């Protein structure tokens, strides 16, 4: 009899715990709406451009971003000023991003620290040209409800570890949904 009561108690406790467990949502990045803009600079000039988000996911738990991973299509690197095709060729060449060998770059979130309800310090690892570079930035979460997310961030990126010496400023506009 004690075994039956014990088994029934364990079953009820398990059911009770399961009913209160909250499962994190995984949102899928909308690559058609999301944008990555960049500005590359040297001492005497700069060039604006863009690169496409290929895919990605964002993990949300209890209304807060907790993780995510993103892939960028390096073949879509575009220069948006008069340097256009000439500079795009250089950026895609083996001496810069080496797109023929490394057609994708990626970013994986390793930590999220909210500083306010709608602002978080995001840390993670970017893989570019086969090398992992730690990248952290402040993100503004403009909308996160009803299974939809809009977030944006502006930050400088140091890619000297992969042989890219000029500074790159990045502006991210990320849309995701269930």
N, CA and C atoms as an extended XYZ file, in Angstrom:
534
Properties=species:S:1:pos:R:3:atomname:S:1:resname:S:1:resid:I:1 pbc="F F F"
N         0.814       -1.187        0.000 N   UNK     1
C         0.000        0.000        0.000 CA  UNK     1
C         0.862        1.257        0.000 C   UNK     1
N         1.962        1.235        0.798 N   UNK     2
C         2.853        2.384        0.850 CA  UNK     2
C         3.463        2.654       -0.517 C   UNK     2
N         3.791        1.581       -1.273 N   UNK     3
C         4.375        1.747       -2.601 CA  UNK     3
C         3.383        2.395       -3.558 C   UNK     3
N         2.118        2.031       -3.449 N   UNK     4
C         1.090        2.602       -4.324 CA  UNK     4
C         0.913        4.087       -4.009 C   UNK     4
N         0.860        4.425       -2.732 N   UNK     5
C         0.711        5.829       -2.327 CA  UNK     5
C         1.935        6.624       -2.773 C   UNK     5
N         3.114        6.059       -2.592 N   UNK     6
C         4.344        6.736       -3.007 CA  UNK     6
C         4.347        6.955       -4.521 C   UNK     6
N         4.001        5.935       -5.308 N   UNK     7
C         3.972        6.045       -6.767 CA  UNK     7
C         2.947        7.079       -7.212 C   UNK     7
N         1.776        7.085       -6.577 N   UNK     8
C         0.745        8.065       -6.923 CA  UNK     8
C         1.212        9.475       -6.586 C   UNK     8
N         1.881        9.641       -5.454 N   UNK     9
C         2.408       10.954       -5.061 CA  UNK     9
C         3.447       11.445       -6.056 C   UNK     9
N         4.324       10.571       -6.483 N   UNK    10
C         5.361       10.941       -7.447 CA  UNK    10
C         4.741       11.326       -8.791 C   UNK    10
N         3.707       10.571       -9.196 N   UNK    11
C         3.013       10.866      -10.444 CA  UNK    11
C         2.346       12.232      -10.377 C   UNK    11
N         1.674       12.530       -9.278 N   UNK    12
C         1.029       13.837       -9.106 CA  UNK    12
C         2.061       14.958       -9.054 C   UNK    12
N         3.161       14.747       -8.361 N   UNK    13
C         4.207       15.771       -8.274 CA  UNK    13
C         4.808       16.031       -9.650 C   UNK    13
N         5.054       14.985      -10.411 N   UNK    14
C         5.597       15.142      -11.759 CA  UNK    14
C         4.631       15.897      -12.653 C   UNK    14
N         3.359       15.563      -12.581 N   UNK    15
C         2.350       16.245      -13.389 CA  UNK    15
C         2.263       17.711      -12.990 C   UNK    15
N         2.329       17.992      -11.713 N   UNK    16
C         2.282       19.375      -11.239 CA  UNK    16
C         3.480       20.180      -11.715 C   UNK    16
N         4.661       19.620      -11.633 N   UNK    17
C         5.862       20.311      -12.111 CA  UNK    17
C         5.795       20.536      -13.611 C   UNK    17
N         5.335       19.523      -14.349 N   UNK    18
C         5.256       19.639      -15.800 CA  UNK    18
C         4.283       20.738      -16.210 C   UNK    18
N         3.172       20.875      -15.488 N   UNK    19
C         2.164       21.868      -15.870 CA  UNK    19
C         2.650       23.286      -15.631 C   UNK    19
N         3.639       23.495      -14.765 N   UNK    20
C         4.155       24.830      -14.506 CA  UNK    20
C         5.459       25.117      -15.234 C   UNK    20
N         5.964       24.178      -15.981 N   UNK    21
C         7.208       24.370      -16.714 CA  UNK    21
C         6.959       25.241      -17.939 C   UNK    21
N         7.766       26.255      -18.113 N   UNK    22
C         7.649       27.154      -19.254 CA  UNK    22
C         8.706       26.766      -20.281 C   UNK    22
N         8.289       26.574      -21.511 N   UNK    23
C         9.216       26.192      -22.554 CA  UNK    23
C         9.606       27.425      -23.359 C   UNK    23
N        10.869       27.538      -23.667 N   UNK    24
C        11.365       28.661      -24.461 CA  UNK    24
C        10.843       28.547      -25.891 C   UNK    24
N        10.616       29.698      -26.509 N   UNK    25
C        10.209       29.753      -27.904 CA  UNK    25
C        11.435       29.960      -28.776 C   UNK    25
N        11.407       29.373      -29.951 N   UNK    26
C        12.440       29.627      -30.951 CA  UNK    26
C        11.785       30.357      -32.108 C   UNK    26
N        12.264       31.574      -32.363 N   UNK    27
C        11.754       32.384      -33.457 CA  UNK    27
C        12.700       32.245      -34.643 C   UNK    27
N        12.143       32.276      -35.836 N   UNK    28
C        12.932       32.169      -37.059 CA  UNK    28
C        13.151       33.555      -37.642 C   UNK    28
N        14.379       33.844      -37.992 N   UNK    29
C        14.713       35.139      -38.576 CA  UNK    29
C        14.055       35.258      -39.945 C   UNK    29
N        13.444       36.407      -40.196 N   UNK    30
C        12.871       36.709      -41.507 CA  UNK    30
C        13.973       37.372      -42.332 C   UNK    30
N        14.616       36.581      -43.168 N   UNK    31
C        15.768       37.067      -43.948 CA  UNK    31
C        15.370       38.135      -44.965 C   UNK    31
N        14.115       38.146      -45.378 N   UNK    32
C        13.696       39.144      -46.366 CA  UNK    32
C        13.515       40.521      -45.738 C   UNK    32
N        13.236       40.582      -44.442 N   UNK    33
C        13.057       41.863      -43.754 CA  UNK    33
C        14.302       42.304      -42.990 C   UNK    33
N        15.122       41.374      -42.552 N   UNK    34
C        16.304       41.694      -41.748 CA  UNK    34
C        17.396       42.278      -42.628 C   UNK    34
N        18.162       43.221      -42.070 N   UNK    35
C        19.228       43.873      -42.829 CA  UNK    35
C        20.484       44.021      -41.983 C   UNK    35
N        21.612       43.878      -42.656 N   UNK    36
C        22.893       44.202      -42.057 CA  UNK    36
C        23.529       45.265      -42.950 C   UNK    36
N        23.722       46.455      -42.424 N   UNK    37
C        24.422       47.519      -43.141 CA  UNK    37
C        25.786       47.690      -42.502 C   UNK    37
N        26.751       48.054      -43.300 N   UNK    38
C        28.098       48.261      -42.778 CA  UNK    38
C        28.687       49.531      -43.384 C   UNK    38
N        29.690       50.025      -42.703 N   UNK    39
C        30.463       51.147      -43.198 CA  UNK    39
C        31.921       50.819      -42.907 C   UNK    39
N        32.707       50.694      -43.966 N   UNK    40
C        34.131       50.419      -43.802 CA  UNK    40
C        34.893       51.714      -43.963 C   UNK    40
N        35.922       51.910      -43.157 N   UNK    41
C        36.624       53.183      -43.203 CA  UNK    41
C        38.133       53.023      -43.091 C   UNK    41
N        38.802       54.021      -43.620 N   UNK    42
C        40.242       54.190      -43.464 CA  UNK    42
C        40.431       55.634      -43.004 C   UNK    42
N        41.668       56.073      -42.875 N   UNK    43
C        41.941       57.414      -42.349 CA  UNK    43
C        41.326       58.518      -43.205 C   UNK    43
N        41.225       58.317      -44.525 N   UNK    44
C        40.796       59.402      -45.398 CA  UNK    44
C        39.502       59.138      -46.178 C   UNK    44
N        38.805       58.040      -45.916 N   UNK    45
C        37.572       57.764      -46.642 CA  UNK    45
C        36.764       56.651      -45.971 C   UNK    45
N        35.541       56.479      -46.442 N   UNK    46
C        34.713       55.369      -45.983 CA  UNK    46
C        33.803       54.942      -47.127 C   UNK    46
N        33.251       53.735      -47.000 N   UNK    47
C        32.318       53.200      -47.981 CA  UNK    47
C        31.178       52.507      -47.242 C   UNK    47
N        29.929       52.808      -47.613 N   UNK    48
C        28.794       52.110      -47.018 CA  UNK    48
C        28.445       50.871      -47.827 C   UNK    48
N        27.822       49.898      -47.162 N   UNK    49
C        27.421       48.690      -47.869 CA  UNK    49
C        26.442       47.862      -47.067 C   UNK    49
N        26.190       46.663      -47.583 N   UNK    50
C        25.269       45.747      -46.921 CA  UNK    50
C        25.705       44.306      -47.166 C   UNK    50
N        25.163       43.411      -46.382 N   UNK    51
C        25.324       41.970      -46.563 CA  UNK    51
C        24.022       41.327      -46.099 C   UNK    51
N        23.588       40.266      -46.775 N   UNK    52
C        22.294       39.642      -46.473 CA  UNK    52
C        22.391       38.647      -45.322 C   UNK    52
N        21.340       38.632      -44.525 N   UNK    53
C        21.151       37.584      -43.526 CA  UNK    53
C        20.590       36.387      -44.280 C   UNK    53
N        21.255       35.255      -44.173 N   UNK    54
C        20.801       34.048      -44.879 CA  UNK    54
C        19.749       33.299      -44.075 C   UNK    54
N        20.011       33.148      -42.774 N   UNK    55
C        19.088       32.420      -41.903 CA  UNK    55
C        19.441       32.710      -40.453 C   UNK    55
N        18.580       32.249      -39.565 N   UNK    56
C        18.878       32.414      -38.150 CA  UNK    56
C        17.699       32.071      -37.273 C   UNK    56
N        17.995       31.915      -35.993 N   UNK    57
C        16.977       31.685      -34.983 CA  UNK    57
C        17.306       32.511      -33.750 C   UNK    57
N        16.258       32.869      -33.014 N   UNK    58
C        16.407       33.586      -31.753 CA  UNK    58
C        15.615       32.820      -30.710 C   UNK    58
N        16.241       32.522      -29.585 N   UNK    59
C        15.565       31.834      -28.498 CA  UNK    59
C        15.059       32.877      -27.511 C   UNK    59
N        13.780       32.743      -27.153 N   UNK    60
C        13.136       33.679      -26.236 CA  UNK    60
C        12.538       32.879      -25.089 C   UNK    60
N        12.805       33.315      -23.869 N   UNK    61
C        12.261       32.654      -22.691 CA  UNK    61
C        11.681       33.721      -21.780 C   UNK    61
N        10.422       33.569      -21.434 N   UNK    62
C         9.750       34.492      -20.528 CA  UNK    62
C         9.847       35.943      -21.017 C   UNK    62
N         9.708       36.134      -22.319 N   UNK    63
C         9.704       37.474      -22.894 CA  UNK    63
C        11.071       38.120      -23.044 C   UNK    63
N        12.139       37.351      -22.902 N   UNK    64
C        13.502       37.877      -23.011 CA  UNK    64
C        14.313       37.015      -23.974 C   UNK    64
N        15.152       37.655      -24.761 N   UNK    65
C        16.069       36.919      -25.631 CA  UNK    65
C        17.085       36.202      -24.758 C   UNK    65
N        17.306       34.920      -25.034 N   UNK    66
C        18.274       34.135      -24.265 CA  UNK    66
C        19.373       33.534      -25.131 C   UNK    66
N        19.185       33.542      -26.446 N   UNK    67
C        20.188       32.956      -27.326 CA  UNK    67
C        19.809       33.147      -28.773 C   UNK    67
N        20.660       32.632      -29.630 N   UNK    68
C        20.376       32.706      -31.054 CA  UNK    68
C        21.606       32.418      -31.879 C   UNK    68
N        21.366       32.187      -33.156 N   UNK    69
C        22.472       31.999      -34.099 CA  UNK    69
C        22.013       32.485      -35.465 C   UNK    69
N        22.968       33.023      -36.230 N   UNK    70
C        22.663       33.687      -37.488 CA  UNK    70
C        23.728       33.351      -38.519 C   UNK    70
N        23.315       33.234      -39.772 N   UNK    71
C        24.242       32.985      -40.877 CA  UNK    71
C        24.094       34.107      -41.890 C   UNK    71
N        25.238       34.580      -42.403 N   UNK    72
C        25.271       35.678      -43.367 CA  UNK    72
C        25.857       35.165      -44.684 C   UNK    72
N        25.264       35.577      -45.775 N   UNK    73
C        25.701       35.176      -47.107 CA  UNK    73
C        26.737       36.179      -47.604 C   UNK    73
N        28.004       35.827      -47.495 N   UNK    74
C        29.079       36.766      -47.830 CA  UNK    74
C        29.129       37.078      -49.326 C   UNK    74
N        28.530       36.243      -50.154 N   UNK    75
C        28.489       36.522      -51.594 CA  UNK    75
C        27.593       37.713      -51.903 C   UNK    75
N        26.775       38.132      -50.934 N   UNK    76
C        25.872       39.267      -51.146 CA  UNK    76
C        26.466       40.589      -50.682 C   UNK    76
N        27.740       40.597      -50.296 N   UNK    77
C        28.373       41.863      -49.891 CA  UNK    77
C        28.201       42.873      -51.013 C   UNK    77
N        27.619       44.002      -50.671 N   UNK    78
C        27.383       45.072      -51.648 CA  UNK    78
C        28.018       46.360      -51.157 C   UNK    78
N        28.541       47.136      -52.078 N   UNK    79
C        29.043       48.476      -51.787 CA  UNK    79
C        28.020       49.443      -52.341 C   UNK    79
N        27.573       50.398      -51.527 N   UNK    80
C        26.455       51.259      -51.891 CA  UNK    80
C        26.868       52.670      -52.302 C   UNK    80
N        28.116       52.852      -52.693 N   UNK    81
C        28.527       54.162      -53.198 CA  UNK    81
C        29.203       53.997      -54.552 C   UNK    81
N        29.866       55.044      -55.011 N   UNK    82
C        30.456       55.032      -56.355 CA  UNK    82
C        31.574       54.007      -56.533 C   UNK    82
N        32.118       53.465      -55.449 N   UNK    83
C        33.187       52.464      -55.563 CA  UNK    83
C        32.629       51.109      -56.016 C   UNK    83
N        31.335       50.908      -55.809 N   UNK    84
C        30.568       49.745      -56.230 CA  UNK    84
C        31.303       48.487      -56.610 C   UNK    84
N        31.241       48.116      -57.916 N   UNK    85
C        31.757       46.834      -58.402 CA  UNK    85
C        33.242       46.635      -58.118 C   UNK    85
N        34.020       47.692      -58.271 N   UNK    86
C        35.463       47.571      -58.050 CA  UNK    86
C        35.752       47.152      -56.611 C   UNK    86
N        35.149       47.851      -55.659 N   UNK    87
C        35.392       47.541      -54.258 CA  UNK    87
C        34.741       46.211      -53.860 C   UNK    87
N        33.573       45.900      -54.388 N   UNK    88
C        32.943       44.601      -54.097 CA  UNK    88
C        33.859       43.460      -54.499 C   UNK    88
N        34.485       43.578      -55.671 N   UNK    89
C        35.426       42.555      -56.116 CA  UNK    89
C        36.566       42.378      -55.134 C   UNK    89
N        37.081       43.507      -54.610 N   UNK    90
C        38.173       43.445      -53.635 CA  UNK    90
C        37.701       42.794      -52.332 C   UNK    90
N        36.510       43.192      -51.862 N   UNK    91
C        36.007       42.642      -50.595 CA  UNK    91
C        35.750       41.139      -50.683 C   UNK    91
N        35.352       40.670      -51.853 N   UNK    92
C        35.065       39.243      -52.032 CA  UNK    92
C        36.319       38.426      -52.355 C   UNK    92
N        37.418       39.101      -52.645 N   UNK    93
C        38.648       38.419      -53.067 CA  UNK    93
C        39.335       37.711      -51.898 C   UNK    93
N        40.317       36.888      -52.245 N   UNK    94
C        41.085       36.144      -51.239 CA  UNK    94
C        41.851       37.066      -50.302 C   UNK    94
N        42.130       38.290      -50.724 N   UNK    95
C        42.875       39.206      -49.860 CA  UNK    95
C        41.994       39.888      -48.805 C   UNK    95
N        40.661       39.689      -48.898 N   UNK    96
C        39.785       40.305      -47.898 CA  UNK    96
C        38.893       39.235      -47.256 C   UNK    96
N        37.644       39.056      -47.692 N   UNK    97
C        36.756       38.056      -47.093 CA  UNK    97
C        36.892       36.662      -47.697 C   UNK    97
N        37.537       36.526      -48.840 N   UNK    98
C        37.752       35.236      -49.500 CA  UNK    98
C        36.438       34.452      -49.632 C   UNK    98
N        35.467       35.088      -50.295 N   UNK    99
C        34.121       34.538      -50.420 CA  UNK    99
C        34.101       33.190      -51.145 C   UNK    99
N        35.010       32.981      -52.094 N   UNK   100
C        35.046       31.690      -52.797 CA  UNK   100
C        35.318       30.539      -51.821 C   UNK   100
N        36.115       30.785      -50.813 N   UNK   101
C        36.452       29.761      -49.827 CA  UNK   101
C        35.527       29.808      -48.608 C   UNK   101
N        35.144       31.021      -48.208 N   UNK   102
C        34.324       31.211      -47.004 CA  UNK   102
C        33.056       31.972      -47.394 C   UNK   102
N        32.103       31.274      -47.988 N   UNK   103
C        30.887       31.896      -48.506 CA  UNK   103
C        29.906       32.358      -47.441 C   UNK   103
N        30.115       31.889      -46.221 N   UNK   104
C        29.228       32.283      -45.131 CA  UNK   104
C        30.029       32.758      -43.935 C   UNK   104
N        29.417       33.642      -43.174 N   UNK   105
C        29.904       34.031      -41.859 CA  UNK   105
C        28.761       33.722      -40.903 C   UNK   105
N        29.052       33.603      -39.622 N   UNK   106
C        27.982       33.295      -38.668 CA  UNK   106
C        28.237       33.996      -37.341 C   UNK   106
N        27.173       34.105      -36.577 N   UNK   107
C        27.262       34.683      -35.228 CA  UNK   107
C        26.388       33.840      -34.312 C   UNK   107
N        26.941       33.437      -33.170 N   UNK   108
C        26.209       32.665      -32.176 CA  UNK   108
C        26.231       33.418      -30.856 C   UNK   108
N        25.070       33.651      -30.300 N   UNK   109
C        24.962       34.334      -29.005 CA  UNK   109
C        25.406       33.379      -27.905 C   UNK   109
N        26.307       33.864      -27.041 N   UNK   110
C        26.762       33.059      -25.912 CA  UNK   110
C        26.284       33.615      -24.574 C   UNK   110
N        25.812       34.857      -24.576 N   UNK   111
C        25.322       35.455      -23.338 CA  UNK   111
C        24.460       36.671      -23.608 C   UNK   111
N        23.459       36.854      -22.749 N   UNK   112
C        22.562       38.007      -22.847 CA  UNK   112
C        22.391       38.565      -21.442 C   UNK   112
N        22.661       39.865      -21.293 N   UNK   113
C        22.505       40.525      -20.002 CA  UNK   113
C        21.635       41.759      -20.208 C   UNK   113
N        20.403       41.698      -19.736 N   UNK   114
C        19.488       42.834      -19.883 CA  UNK   114
C        19.902       43.954      -18.941 C   UNK   114
N        19.989       45.171      -19.468 N   UNK   115
C        20.300       46.350      -18.660 CA  UNK   115
C        19.038       47.178      -18.420 C   UNK   115
N        17.995       46.923      -19.192 N   UNK   116
C        16.668       47.497      -18.988 CA  UNK   116
C        15.670       46.545      -19.658 C   UNK   116
N        14.399       46.879      -19.600 N   UNK   117
C        13.387       45.998      -20.191 CA  UNK   117
C        13.598       45.781      -21.682 C   UNK   117
N        14.126       46.791      -22.385 N   UNK   118
C        14.246       46.718      -23.841 CA  UNK   118
C        15.676       46.860      -24.352 C   UNK   118
N        16.651       46.730      -23.484 N   UNK   119
C        18.049       46.872      -23.890 CA  UNK   119
C        18.868       45.759      -23.252 C   UNK   119
N        19.705       45.112      -24.090 N   UNK   120
C        20.511       43.997      -23.574 CA  UNK   120
C        21.924       44.049      -24.140 C   UNK   120
N        22.876       43.698      -23.305 N   UNK   121
C        24.239       43.467      -23.772 CA  UNK   121
C        24.275       42.042      -24.308 C   UNK   121
N        24.603       41.917      -25.588 N   UNK   122
C        24.671       40.609      -26.247 CA  UNK   122
C        26.137       40.276      -26.454 C   UNK   122
N        26.534       39.094      -26.088 N   UNK   123
C        27.902       38.645      -26.366 CA  UNK   123
C        27.817       37.343      -27.151 C   UNK   123
N        28.840       37.132      -27.966 N   UNK   124
C        28.842       35.924      -28.765 CA  UNK   124
C        30.093       35.790      -29.587 C   UNK   124
N        30.060       34.830      -30.496 N   UNK   125
C        31.204       34.537      -31.343 CA  UNK   125
C        30.811       34.642      -32.810 C   UNK   125
N        31.607       35.393      -33.551 N   UNK   126
C        31.431       35.488      -34.990 CA  UNK   126
C        32.485       34.614      -35.636 C   UNK   126
N        32.066       33.842      -36.614 N   UNK   127
C        33.006       33.054      -37.400 CA  UNK   127
C        33.056       33.698      -38.776 C   UNK   127
N        34.236       34.211      -39.130 N   UNK   128
C        34.453       34.846      -40.420 CA  UNK   128
C        35.814       34.397      -40.934 C   UNK   128
N        35.867       34.011      -42.180 N   UNK   129
C        37.092       33.482      -42.786 CA  UNK   129
C        37.634       32.289      -42.000 C   UNK   129
N        36.739       31.508      -41.405 N   UNK   130
C        37.135       30.317      -40.677 CA  UNK   130
C        37.666       30.561      -39.280 C   UNK   130
N        37.738       31.809      -38.846 N   UNK   131
C        38.259       32.137      -37.520 CA  UNK   131
C        37.136       32.644      -36.627 C   UNK   131
N        37.231       32.343      -35.345 N   UNK   132
C        36.240       32.787      -34.374 CA  UNK   132
C        36.710       34.070      -33.713 C   UNK   132
N        35.828       35.075      -33.740 N   UNK   133
C        36.130       36.387      -33.174 CA  UNK   133
C        35.035       36.716      -32.152 C   UNK   133
N        35.406       37.007      -30.889 N   UNK   134
C        34.373       37.400      -29.918 CA  UNK   134
C        33.820       38.781      -30.279 C   UNK   134
N        32.490       38.913      -30.230 N   UNK   135
C        31.837       40.178      -30.564 CA  UNK   135
C        30.722       40.422      -29.546 C   UNK   135
N        30.754       41.612      -28.917 N   UNK   136
C        29.714       42.013      -27.968 CA  UNK   136
C        29.165       43.364      -28.389 C   UNK   136
N        27.881       43.582      -28.104 N   UNK   137
C        27.252       44.844      -28.462 CA  UNK   137
C        25.990       45.045      -27.640 C   UNK   137
N        25.510       46.286      -27.633 N   UNK   138
C        24.272       46.647      -26.977 CA  UNK   138
C        23.147       46.581      -28.004 C   UNK   138
N        22.089       45.840      -27.705 N   UNK   139
C        20.959       45.693      -28.623 CA  UNK   139
C        19.720       46.325      -28.022 C   UNK   139
N        18.944       46.952      -28.877 N   UNK   140
C        17.654       47.512      -28.471 CA  UNK   140
C        16.573       46.588      -29.006 C   UNK   140
N        15.773       46.068      -28.106 N   UNK   141
C        14.691       45.185      -28.485 CA  UNK   141
C        13.458       46.067      -28.638 C   UNK   141
N        13.138       46.389      -29.879 N   UNK   142
C        12.062       47.342      -30.175 CA  UNK   142
C        10.685       46.710      -30.055 C   UNK   142
N        10.595       45.433      -30.262 N   UNK   143
C         9.314       44.758      -30.155 CA  UNK   143
C         9.518       43.281      -29.941 C   UNK   143
N         8.874       42.735      -28.925 N   UNK   144
C         8.934       41.301      -28.658 CA  UNK   144
C         7.615       40.909      -28.012 C   UNK   144
N         6.665       40.537      -28.868 N   UNK   145
C         5.390       40.054      -28.343 CA  UNK   145
C         4.647       39.313      -29.436 C   UNK   145
N         3.735       38.493      -29.023 N   UNK   146
C         2.902       37.723      -29.947 CA  UNK   146
C         3.729       36.916      -30.943 C   UNK   146
N         4.850       36.378      -30.492 N   UNK   147
C         5.681       35.541      -31.350 CA  UNK   147
C         6.449       36.296      -32.418 C   UNK   147
N         6.606       37.611      -32.243 N   UNK   148
C         7.349       38.422      -33.200 CA  UNK   148
C         8.422       39.219      -32.471 C   UNK   148
N         9.510       39.493      -33.189 N   UNK   149
C        10.635       40.217      -32.613 CA  UNK   149
C        11.190       41.211      -33.624 C   UNK   149
N        11.485       42.418      -33.156 N   UNK   150
C        12.280       43.370      -33.922 CA  UNK   150
C        13.339       43.898      -32.973 C   UNK   150
N        14.601       43.756      -33.362 N   UNK   151
C        15.708       44.246      -32.547 CA  UNK   151
C        16.718       44.919      -33.461 C   UNK   151
N        17.469       45.855      -32.897 N   UNK   152
C        18.500       46.510      -33.684 CA  UNK   152
C        19.716       46.805      -32.819 C   UNK   152
N        20.855       46.915      -33.495 N   UNK   153
C        22.102       47.196      -32.802 CA  UNK   153
C        23.042       47.934      -33.755 C   UNK   153
N        23.885       48.783      -33.186 N   UNK   154
C        24.941       49.485      -33.914 CA  UNK   154
C        26.224       49.301      -33.135 C   UNK   154
N        27.266       48.837      -33.819 N   UNK   155
C        28.521       48.589      -33.117 CA  UNK   155
C        29.685       48.581      -34.100 C   UNK   155
N        30.888       48.716      -33.567 N   UNK   156
C        32.107       48.619      -34.369 CA  UNK   156
C        32.639       47.207      -34.267 C   UNK   156
N        33.203       46.742      -35.367 N   UNK   157
C        33.690       45.372      -35.447 CA  UNK   157
C        35.174       45.388      -35.769 C   UNK   157
N        35.954       44.732      -34.931 N   UNK   158
C        37.395       44.619      -35.138 CA  UNK   158
C        37.692       43.231      -35.696 C   UNK   158
N        38.069       43.182      -36.973 N   UNK   159
C        38.387       41.899      -37.608 CA  UNK   159
C        39.879       41.763      -37.882 C   UNK   159
N        40.698       42.484      -37.112 N   UNK   160
C        42.145       42.403      -37.321 CA  UNK   160
C        42.663       40.982      -37.084 C   UNK   160
N        41.974       40.191      -36.275 N   UNK   161
C        42.385       38.807      -36.023 CA  UNK   161
C        42.313       37.942      -37.273 C   UNK   161
N        41.525       38.376      -38.288 N   UNK   162
C        41.419       37.619      -39.536 CA  UNK   162
C        42.066       38.377      -40.685 C   UNK   162
N        42.932       39.347      -40.366 N   UNK   163
C        43.690       40.056      -41.383 CA  UNK   163
C        42.978       41.220      -42.035 C   UNK   163
N        41.860       41.655      -41.468 N   UNK   164
C        41.145       42.813      -41.994 CA  UNK   164
C        41.443       43.977      -41.069 C   UNK   164
N        42.221       44.931      -41.569 N   UNK   165
C        42.731       45.983      -40.694 CA  UNK   165
C        41.847       47.215      -40.608 C   UNK   165
N        41.035       47.487      -41.628 N   UNK   166
C        40.196       48.679      -41.588 CA  UNK   166
C        39.005       48.459      -40.663 C   UNK   166
N        38.590       49.540      -40.002 N   UNK   167
C        37.447       49.451      -39.105 CA  UNK   167
C        36.155       49.222      -39.862 C   UNK   167
N        35.229       48.488      -39.247 N   UNK   168
C        33.920       48.231      -39.840 CA  UNK   168
C        32.864       48.567      -38.790 C   UNK   168
N        31.954       49.456      -39.150 N   UNK   169
C        30.816       49.752      -38.289 CA  UNK   169
C        29.611       48.990      -38.842 C   UNK   169
N        28.836       48.398      -37.947 N   UNK   170
C        27.734       47.531      -38.325 CA  UNK   170
C        26.426       48.083      -37.768 C   UNK   170
N        25.376       48.024      -38.573 N   UNK   171
C        24.015       48.335      -38.126 CA  UNK   171
C        23.149       47.119      -38.463 C   UNK   171
N        22.557       46.523      -37.439 N   UNK   172
C        21.739       45.319      -37.600 CA  UNK   172
C        20.276       45.680      -37.348 C   UNK   172
N        19.411       45.204      -38.240 N   UNK   173
C        17.952       45.348      -38.092 CA  UNK   173
C        17.396       43.936      -38.261 C   UNK   173
N        16.966       43.345      -37.163 N   UNK   174
C        16.606       41.930      -37.144 CA  UNK   174
C        15.121       41.733      -36.887 C   UNK   174
N        14.468       41.017      -37.786 N   UNK   175
C        13.066       40.638      -37.635 CA  UNK   175
C        13.005       39.117      -37.512 C   UNK   175
N        12.201       38.633      -36.576 N   UNK   176
C        12.009       37.190      -36.424 CA  UNK   176
C        10.575       36.936      -35.956 C   UNK   176
N        10.083       35.732      -36.232 N   UNK   177
C         8.743       35.359      -35.787 CA  UNK   177
C         8.647       33.845      -35.661 C   UNK   177
N         7.544       33.409      -35.076 N   UNK   178
C         7.335       31.958      -34.891 CA  UNK   178
C         7.131       31.283      -36.223 C   UNK   178
